Amino acid sequence: QVQLVESGGGLVQAGGSLRVSCLASRRTFSTYSLGWFRQAPGKEREFVAAISWGNYRAEYADSVKGRFTISRDNAKNTVYLQKNSLKPEDTAVYYCAATTAFMSRTSYDYWGQGTQVTVSS
């Protein structure tokens, strides 16, 4: 079992930056791939970014590529999502997730509760 707790959400103006973090409970954190997803009001949850275990390969949704960066610190059991050049359409609840698969955009075993990010125009 892995417990995930997101933090760092908040209100930011368009064009600004924000970093959200996700702390995992499990000491075998380094063997999990981590993902970030988001869900805007009235919309389905969508993939944002993922980072693998091992070689730290990263993947991004086209909508955030070049603006968002996913990273991880295994010593701190934490995965980060740095968001730059934020747009109002980035407003959503952001969730982190963990999987034992090497890399995935869809299949995750554990989920956090989410953190709200609001981008004002």
C-alpha positions in Angstrom: 0.0 0.0 0.0 1.2 3.5 -0.9 -0.3 6.6 0.6 0.2 9.8 -1.4 -0.3 13.3 -0.2 -0.3 16.3 -2.5 0.6 19.9 -1.4 1.5 23.2 -3.0 -1.7 24.1 -4.8 -3.2 27.6 -4.7 -4.2 30.6 -6.7 -1.8 32.1 -9.2 -2.2 34.6 -12.0 -1.9 33.6 -15.7 1.7 33.5 -16.8 2.9 32.7 -13.3 4.5 29.6 -11.9 3.6 27.1 -9.2 5.2 23.8 -7.9 3.1 21.1 -6.5 4.5 18.2 -4.5 3.5 14.7 -3.6 4.9 12.8 -0.6 4.7 9.0 -0.7 4.6 6.9 2.4 6.4 3.8 1.2 10.1 3.3 1.6 10.3 1.5 -1.8 9.3 4.7 -3.5 12.2 4.4 -5.9 10.6 1.3 -7.5 7.4 3.1 -8.5 6.7 5.2 -11.5 4.8 8.4 -10.6 2.2 10.4 -12.5 0.3 13.6 -12.3 -3.3 13.9 -13.5 -5.8 16.7 -13.3 -9.5 17.2 -13.4 -11.3 20.4 -14.2 -14.9 21.1 -13.3 -17.2 19.2 -15.6 -14.4 17.4 -17.3 -12.9 13.9 -17.1 -9.6 13.4 -15.3 -6.7 13.7 -17.8 -3.1 12.7 -17.9 -0.5 15.5 -17.3 2.9 14.0 -16.8 4.7 10.8 -15.7 8.2 9.8 -14.6 9.5 6.3 -14.5 11.5 4.5 -11.9 15.1 3.6 -12.9 16.2 6.0 -15.7 13.7 8.7 -14.8 12.2 8.9 -18.2 9.5 11.5 -18.4 6.4 11.9 -20.6 4.0 14.8 -20.9 0.6 15.6 -22.3 0.8 17.8 -25.4 -1.1 20.6 -23.6 1.7 21.0 -21.0 4.8 20.1 -22.9 7.4 22.8 -22.6 5.7 24.4 -19.7 5.5 21.7 -17.0 8.4 19.6 -15.6 8.0 16.5 -13.6 10.8 15.4 -11.3 11.4 13.1 -8.3 13.6 13.0 -5.2 13.8 9.4 -4.1 15.6 10.3 -0.9 12.6 12.4 0.1 9.9 10.1 -1.3 8.6 13.0 -3.2 7.6 13.8 -6.8 7.2 17.3 -8.0 5.4 19.1 -10.9 6.8 22.5 -11.7 4.3 24.5 -13.7 5.4 27.6 -15.6 3.5 29.9 -18.0 0.3 28.9 -16.4 -3.0 29.5 -18.3 -6.6 29.7 -17.0 -7.3 26.4 -18.6 -4.7 24.8 -16.3 -7.2 25.3 -13.5 -8.0 21.9 -12.0 -7.5 19.6 -9.1 -4.2 17.9 -9.5 -3.7 14.4 -8.4 -0.5 12.3 -8.1 -0.5 8.6 -8.6 1.9 5.7 -8.3 2.3 2.4 -10.3 4.7 -0.4 -10.4 4.7 -0.3 -14.2 7.7 1.2 -15.9 5.7 4.0 -17.4 2.0 4.5 -17.9 -0.5 7.2 -18.9 -3.5 5.3 -17.7 -2.9 2.4 -15.2 -2.1 3.5 -11.7 -2.6 1.6 -8.5 -2.5 4.4 -5.9 -3.9 7.9 -5.9 -3.6 11.0 -3.7 -6.6 13.2 -2.6 -5.7 16.0 -4.9 -4.7 19.7 -4.6 -6.6 22.6 -6.2 -4.7 24.9 -8.6 -6.6 27.9 -9.8 -5.2 30.2 -12.5 -6.8 33.6 -12.8 -6.8 35.6 -16.0 
